Amino acid sequence: MSDVKLNLLQRIALELLWGFSRFMHIMPRWFRFGLFQPFIFVVFFTLRYRRRMVLHNLQCSFPDMSDREIRRIMRKFYGFLAEIVVDTVSLAGVKPTDKQKYIVWENGDEHRERMAGRDWIAMATHYGCWEYFLLWSWFAESECVGVYHPLKSKVFECYYRRLRNFSPHVKQVAMKDTVRHILRNRESAGGMAIGLISDQSPRLVADTVWYDFLNRKTAFIDGSERIALKFHMPVYFCYTKRLRAGEYSIRFDEIYDGVEQVAENEITRRYVERLEMMIREQPELWLWSHNRWKHTPEKQAKKFGKSTLEI
């Protein structure tokens, strides 16, 4: 965190936030999920946090659903969003002995053996508690790279860096530095797992590619595909299931083996396909509050004179 300079008030805010998170970590389950989570849910729901965005995204994604069903999913989403807050702050002070407490790795032993000494990409999602993926570093006892976008808030930037810094095997790398990190650390002794969350909205550019996703033409970040093809890395989709509050199972499904000759955008297309299937199973677990469809082919055509759909 040495590259982030905090003033006195920011340092105090950071330590207060961290102290509260440590407190939440030692609290029993009944307190975290029986008292604190419902409180956060009431706050989100009462303040109508991004309510219009959530409702609009759900209505456009599931046009055949009744209004009653849409609102039922929306309510469950806010409950789950409160759960994510509890999950995240509870990671403060997590220890190696907790490695089986949060995640069941469905094919973990098999995958660890298959990837031993190899570099590979985990295409993750904003589905379930995405911060939990870094716990793979303890299970595999090898380097696990969390690629992230730095936050505008200096306090929260420092907070999340500290939160994720629970294992010497975890490396936090800003998106812009990903390739440089790979070049410097390729084929390390234990192999390197690179976690990339790829379901956010990318910048709109002239050659943005559109995929069919949840009833709309949607742009996706293609960094995982470009890195995989450049360095011949296998790519796995993180198939996630919620077991109960604060606990998940993750299965690694192969998307690309590192040697297959694939068509352009095929790796991303496979990711998009699996993501939609997973969301449809439990839609409330995805991050509907994100302005996911702010870019459209129409905006692309207006800005650049032509949409890639017309090519």
C-alpha positions in Angstrom: 0.0 0.0 0.0 3.1 2.2 0.0 2.0 3.7 -3.4 -1.2 5.0 -1.9 -0.8 8.0 0.4 -3.4 8.6 3.0 -4.0 11.7 5.1 -4.7 11.5 8.8 -8.5 11.3 8.5 -8.2 8.6 5.8 -5.8 6.5 8.0 -8.3 6.8 10.9 -11.2 5.7 8.6 -9.2 2.8 7.3 -8.3 1.5 10.8 -11.9 1.9 12.0 -13.1 -0.1 9.0 -10.5 -2.7 9.5 -11.2 -3.0 13.2 -14.9 -3.5 12.5 -14.1 -6.2 9.9 -11.9 -8.0 12.4 -14.8 -7.8 14.9 -17.1 -9.3 12.3 -14.7 -12.1 11.6 -14.7 -13.4 15.2 -18.4 -13.1 15.6 -20.5 -16.3 15.5 -22.5 -17.2 12.5 -25.8 -16.4 14.1 -24.7 -12.8 14.7 -23.2 -12.2 11.2 -26.0 -13.8 9.2 -28.9 -13.7 11.7 -28.5 -10.1 12.8 -26.1 -8.1 10.8 -27.1 -9.3 7.3 -30.8 -8.5 7.9 -29.8 -5.1 9.1 -27.8 -4.4 5.9 -30.7 -5.8 3.8 -33.1 -3.3 5.4 -30.6 -0.5 4.7 -30.2 -1.4 1.0 -34.0 -1.9 0.5 -35.1 1.2 2.4 -32.6 3.4 0.7 -33.7 1.8 -2.6 -30.0 1.3 -3.6 -29.9 1.3 -7.4 -33.4 0.0 -7.4 -34.3 1.3 -10.9 -31.1 -0.2 -12.3 -31.7 -3.6 -10.7 -35.4 -3.6 -11.8 -34.6 -2.5 -15.4 -31.8 -5.1 -15.8 -34.0 -7.9 -14.5 -37.0 -6.9 -16.7 -34.9 -6.8 -19.9 -33.0 -10.0 -19.1 -36.2 -12.0 -18.3 -39.0 -10.5 -20.5 -41.2 -13.6 -20.1 -41.3 -13.4 -16.3 -44.2 -11.8 -14.5 -43.7 -8.6 -12.6 -44.3 -10.5 -9.4 -41.5 -13.0 -10.2 -39.1 -10.2 -11.2 -39.8 -8.4 -7.9 -39.3 -11.6 -6.0 -35.8 -12.1 -7.6 -35.0 -8.4 -6.9 -35.9 -8.8 -3.2 -33.7 -12.0 -3.0 -30.9 -10.1 -4.8 -30.9 -7.4 -2.1 -30.8 -10.1 0.6 -27.9 -11.7 -1.2 -26.1 -8.3 -1.6 -26.3 -7.9 2.1 -24.8 -11.4 2.5 -21.9 -10.4 0.2 -21.1 -7.5 2.5 -21.0 -9.9 5.5 -18.9 -12.4 3.5 -16.4 -9.8 2.4 -15.8 -8.0 5.8 -15.6 -11.4 7.5 -12.5 -12.3 5.5 -10.5 -9.9 7.7 -8.2 -12.1 9.8 -8.9 -15.3 7.9 -6.3 -18.0 8.6 -5.0 -21.1 6.8 -7.1 -23.3 9.1 -10.2 -21.6 7.7 -9.5 -22.8 4.1 -12.3 -25.4 4.2 -14.7 -23.1 6.0 -15.9 -21.0 3.0 -15.3 -23.1 -0.2 -15.8 -26.7 -1.3 -13.6 -27.2 -4.3 -15.7 -29.8 -6.2 -12.9 -31.0 -8.5 -10.1 -29.3 -6.5 -7.7 -32.3 -6.0 -8.0 -33.3 -9.7 -7.5 -29.7 -10.8 -4.6 -29.0 -8.5 -2.8 -32.1 -9.9 -3.6 -31.2 -13.5 -2.3 -27.6 -13.1 0.7 -28.4 -10.9 3.6 -26.3 -12.2 1.5 -24.7 -14.9 0.2 -21.2 -15.4 -3.6 -21.0 -16.0 -6.5 -18.6 -16.1 -9.6 -18.7 -14.0 -12.4 -16.8 -15.6 -14.4 -15.7 -12.6 -17.7 -13.7 -12.3 -19.6 -11.3 -10.0 -21.7 -14.3 -9.0 -21.6 -15.3 -5.4 -18.7 -13.9 -3.2 -16.1 -13.4 -5.8 -13.4 -12.5 -3.2 -13.4 -16.2 -2.1 -11.6 -17.4 -5.3 -8.2 -16.3 -3.8 -8.6 -19.0 -1.1 -7.4 -21.3 -3.9 -3.9 -20.1 -3.0 -4.1 -22.1 0.3 -5.8 -25.2 -1.2 -3.2 -25.4 -4.1 -0.3 -24.0 -2.1 0.8 -22.0 -5.2 0.6 -18.4 -6.5 -2.8 -17.0 -7.0 -3.1 -13.7 -8.8 -6.1 -11.5 -8.3 -6.4 -9.0 -11.2 -8.4 -5.9 -10.2 -9.3 -2.4 -11.2 -7.9 0.1 -8.6 -10.7 1.9 -6.7 -11.1 5.7 -6.7 -11.5 5.8 -3.0 -8.0 5.6 -1.4 -9.5 4.2 1.9 -11.3 1.4 0.2 -8.4 0.7 -2.1 -6.1 0.2 0.9 -8.8 -1.8 2.7 -9.4 -4.3 -0.1 -5.6 -4.7 -0.6 -5.2 -5.5 3.1 -8.3 -7.8 3.1 -6.9 -9.9 0.2 -3.4 -10.0 1.6 -4.1 -13.1 3.8 -1.6 -15.4 2.2 2.0 -15.1 0.9 0.8 -16.9 -2.2 -1.7 -14.2 -3.1 -0.5 -11.5 -5.5 -2.7 -8.4 -6.3 -2.1 -7.0 -9.7 -3.8 -4.0 -11.3 -5.4 -4.8 -14.7 -2.9 -2.6 -16.6 0.1 -4.5 -15.1 -1.2 -8.1 -15.8 1.0 -8.8 -18.8 4.1 -7.4 -17.2 3.5 -9.6 -14.1 3.0 -12.7 -16.3 6.2 -12.0 -18.2 8.2 -11.6 -14.9 6.7 -14.7 -13.2 6.0 -17.2 -15.9 6.4 -20.9 -15.1 7.3 -20.4 -11.5 7.9 -23.5 -9.5 4.3 -24.1 -8.4 2.5 -22.6 -11.3 0.4 -19.5 -11.3 -3.4 -19.2 -11.2 -4.6 -15.9 -12.7 -8.1 -14.8 -11.6 -9.9 -12.5 -14.0 -13.4 -11.4 -13.5 -14.7 -10.9 -17.0 -18.4 -10.1 -16.8 -18.1 -6.3 -16.4 -18.8 -3.8 -19.1 -15.7 -2.9 -21.1 -14.8 0.4 -22.7 -16.7 1.0 -26.0 -14.3 1.0 -28.9 -14.6 0.7 -32.7 -14.0 -3.0 -32.7 -16.1 -4.0 -29.7 -17.6 -7.4 -30.2 -21.2 -8.2 -29.2 -22.4 -11.4 -27.7 -26.0 -12.8 -27.2 -26.3 -12.6 -23.4 -29.5 -12.5 -21.3 -31.7 -11.4 -24.1 -29.5 -8.5 -25.3 -26.4 -7.8 -27.4 -23.7 -7.4 -24.8 -20.0 -6.4 -24.8 -17.5 -8.3 -22.7 -13.9 -7.8 -21.6 -11.7 -10.0 -23.8 -8.5 -9.7 -21.7 -8.7 -13.3 -20.6 -8.8 -14.6 -24.2 -6.0 -12.3 -25.4 -3.7 -13.4 -22.5 -4.6 -17.1 -23.0 -3.8 -17.1 -26.7 -0.6 -15.0 -26.2 0.9 -17.3 -23.5 -0.9 -20.5 -24.4 -2.5 -20.8 -21.0 -5.5 -23.1 -20.2 -8.7 -21.3 -19.3 -11.2 -22.5 -16.8 -14.7 -21.2 -15.9 -15.4 -20.9 -12.2 -18.8 -22.6 -11.9 -20.1 -21.4 -8.5 -23.0 -22.7 -6.4 -24.2 -21.2 -3.1 -24.4 -24.0 -0.4 -25.7 -21.7 2.4 -24.9 -18.2 3.7 -21.2 -17.6 3.5 -20.4 -21.0 1.9 -20.0 -22.0 -1.8 -18.8 -24.8 -4.0 -16.6 -24.0 -7.0 -15.9 -26.3 -9.9 -13.4 -25.5 -12.6 -14.8 -26.2 -16.1 -12.3 -26.2 -19.0 -13.0 -23.6 -21.7 -9.7 -23.7 -23.5 -6.8 -26.2 -23.1 -4.0 -23.9 -24.2 -3.3 -25.6 -27.5 -6.6 -25.8 -29.4 -6.9 -23.7 -32.6 -9.9 -21.6 -31.8 -11.8 -19.0 -33.9 -11.5 -15.4 -32.8 -13.6 -14.6 -29.8 -14.5 -18.3 -29.2 -13.0 -18.4 -25.7 -15.0 -15.4 -24.6 -18.1 -16.8 -26.3 -17.8 -20.1 -24.3 -17.4 -18.0 -21.1 -20.5 -16.0 -21.9 -22.5 -19.1 -22.6 -21.6 -20.7 -19.3 -22.2 -17.5 -17.4 -25.7 -17.2 -18.6 -26.5 -20.8 -17.8 -25.2 -20.3 -14.3 -27.2 -17.0 -13.8 -30.4 -18.6 -14.9 -30.0 -21.3 -12.2 -30.0 -18.7 -9.4 -30.4 -15.2 -10.9 -30.4 -13.5 -7.5 -26.7 -14.3 -7.0 -25.4 -12.1 -9.9 -24.6 -8.4 -9.5 -27.7 -6.8 -11.0 -26.9 -3.4 -9.6 -24.1 -2.9 -12.0 -24.8 -0.7 -15.1 -24.0 -3.7 -17.3 -25.7 -2.6 -20.5 -24.5 1.1 -20.7 -22.9 0.3 -24.1 -25.0 -0.8 -27.0 -24.4 -1.5 -30.8 -26.4 1.7 -31.4 -24.1 3.8 -29.3 -21.1 2.2 -31.1 -22.6 3.0 -34.5 -23.3 6.6 -33.4 -19.8 7.1 -32.0 -17.7 5.3 -34.7 -20.0 5.5 -37.7 -20.6 1.7 -37.8 -21.4 -1.1 -35.4 -19.4 -4.4 -35.5 -22.8 -6.0 -36.0 -22.9 -4.5 -39.5 -19.5 -5.9 -40.5 
